Amino acid sequence: MSAYWICTYRAVHDADKVAAYAELAGPAIRDGGGRFLVRGTPERTYEHGEATRTVVIEFPSVEAAVATHDSDAYQQALAALDGGADRDLRIAPGVE
C-alpha cells in the first residue's frame, strides 16, 4: 500500500540552507522510490489552514518512506538544512 510523506514548513530561517537541503534531498527521495506530488504554497486554505510551504511525496510503502528518511543520503540533506527551517514531517499510509 502506498504511503505519503507530508511536510509543512512552519518557518524558514535561512533560504540558502533550505536550497542546499533541497538539492540533496530530491535525489535521496527519488532513489528511495519517492515521487513528488505537491511542492509549494497553497493557492487557498480553509478551516484554519495556514499558507505554509507544503510537500507531499508518494512512496510505495510506509517502510520505503521510513527507510528513505533514515538513509545516509537523506540524513546528509538534513545536516545541510541545519536549522534553516522549522518543519512538520509525517508519514501516513494510503488507503485502498
N, C-alpha and C positions, 0 to 999 in steps of 0.2 A: 504494500500500500504506500502511496506517495506520502511525503512529509513536507512541511513548509517551514522555512527559516524566515522569521518575520522580525525585522529590525526597524526601530524608530530612533531617530536622532533627537534627543531632548534638547541638546545644546551643542553647538560647535564652538570650540575654543581656539582651534588652530587649523585653518583651512589647508595649510601645507601638509600637516600631519595626516589629515583626512585623505588628501590626494595621494600621499605616499602609501597609506594603508590600502586604498582602492587599487593602486597599481599592483600590489602584491596579492590582495585578497581575491580579485577577479580570477586569475589563473588557478589559485588554490581551490576555489569553489568549483570552477568548471572541471578541474581534474578530479574532484570528489563526486562528480555526477550532478552538480547543481546547475539549474537553468534559471536565469534571471527572468522574473515575470513582471516585477514592478520595481522602478527605481526613480524616485523623485518626490516632489512635494504634492500633496493632494490638490486637485482642482477645486474641490468643495469638501467641507466637513459638516457633520451633523451630530446631534446628540452629545454635545460636549467634546467633540473631536478637536484635536489640535492640528494645526497646519505644520506638521513636522516632517522632515525628510523620512520617507518610508521605503524599505527594500523588502521584497518578497522573492524568495528563491525556492524553487521546487526541487526536491531530491527524490530518488527512487524509494527511499525508506527513512524511517527515523534513525536507524543505525548508520546509514550513509551520511546523514546530516551531522550526527554526533561525531562520527569518525572524521569528517571534514573539519569540523570546529577544532577537534583535538589534534589534528595533523600538524607536523612540524611547519609545513608551508603556511598554514593559516596562523599559527602561533607567531611566526615571523611578521605577518601582516599586523597582528595585534600589537606586537612590540613597536612597530613603526607608528601606530596610532598613538601610543604613549600618552594618554590623557587628552588627546586633541578633540575628543567629543564625549559627551555623556549619551549612552545608548541603552536601549532596552532590546535585548535579543532573546527570542524564544523559538523553540522548535515545537511545532504542533503536527499531529498526524492528520492526514487527509481522511475523507470519508468515501465510502464506496457508493 
